[in-house]
Amino acid sequence: MVDVNCAWSPSFAIEMGRAFEPYKLYWIEEPDWIEEPVATDDIDGSARVADALATPIAGYETEIGLYGFRELITRGAVDIVQPDIAWSGGFSECRRIAALAQAYHRMVAPHAFAGAVTLAASLHFIASIPNGLVLEFDQNPNGLRDDLLKEPVRIESDGMIKLPEGPGLGIELDRSAVERYRSA
């Protein structure tokens, strides 16, 4: 996978995508994909890149709401749809985005780069949709993700994550961690 993070022009994304094709990327960025090769609002450019490459195009985690994703999906600018539940409008809006993606035969790989509550919500979201692919979430040290829960989310040895099963999101906040990270 290659995460470009909206940094390339369409022509450079095509050039680099073609250079990467022999390596059978999962995506730029997705399993065999390129993630966010151009600026989020360059829908025509992303569609050009998607049309030119065999490697799937994933994106755009910075897009918000169904209407923005509708343009990306219907115009062929993404092969893999990546809403972030915290930015895209929560469960209801992300489920609408996933339903539209499914209607266009697109998989969904949610993005979750925030704290523990957002991660738990994203896990429940991807588990609730038939076209969920993978969940992209940060592995860098993050106290608001790693310390905030009484039972932190853990990646199992097989690469899977057990969905929290308690009430609500299935998580319980560690009140001492909340106090440590509280700001006035």
Stockholm file with secondary structure:
# STOCKHOLM 1.0

chainA/1-184         MVDVNCAWSPSFAIEMGRAFEPYKLYWIEEPDWIEEPVATDDIDGSARVADALATPIAGYETEIGLYGFRELITRGAVDIVQPDIAWSGGFSECRRIAALAQAYHRMVAPHAFAGAVTLAASLHFIASIPNGLVLEFDQNPNGLRDDLLKEPVRIESDGMIKLPEGPGLGIELDRSAVERYRSA
#=GR chainA/1-184 SS CEECTTCSCHHHHHHHHHHHGGGCCBCSSBTBBEECCSCTTCHHHHHHHHHHCSSCEEECTTCCHHHHHHHHHHTTCCSEECCBTTTTTHHHHHHHHHHHHHHTTCEECCEECSCHHHHHHHHHHHHTCTTBCCCEECCSCCHHHHTSBSSCCCBCTTSCBCCCCSSTTSCCBCHHHHHHHCCC
#=GC SS_cons         CEECTTCSCHHHHHHHHHHHGGGCCBCSSBTBBEECCSCTTCHHHHHHHHHHCSSCEEECTTCCHHHHHHHHHHTTCCSEECCBTTTTTHHHHHHHHHHHHHHTTCEECCEECSCHHHHHHHHHHHHTCTTBCCCEECCSCCHHHHTSBSSCCCBCTTSCBCCCCSSTTSCCBCHHHHHHHCCC
//
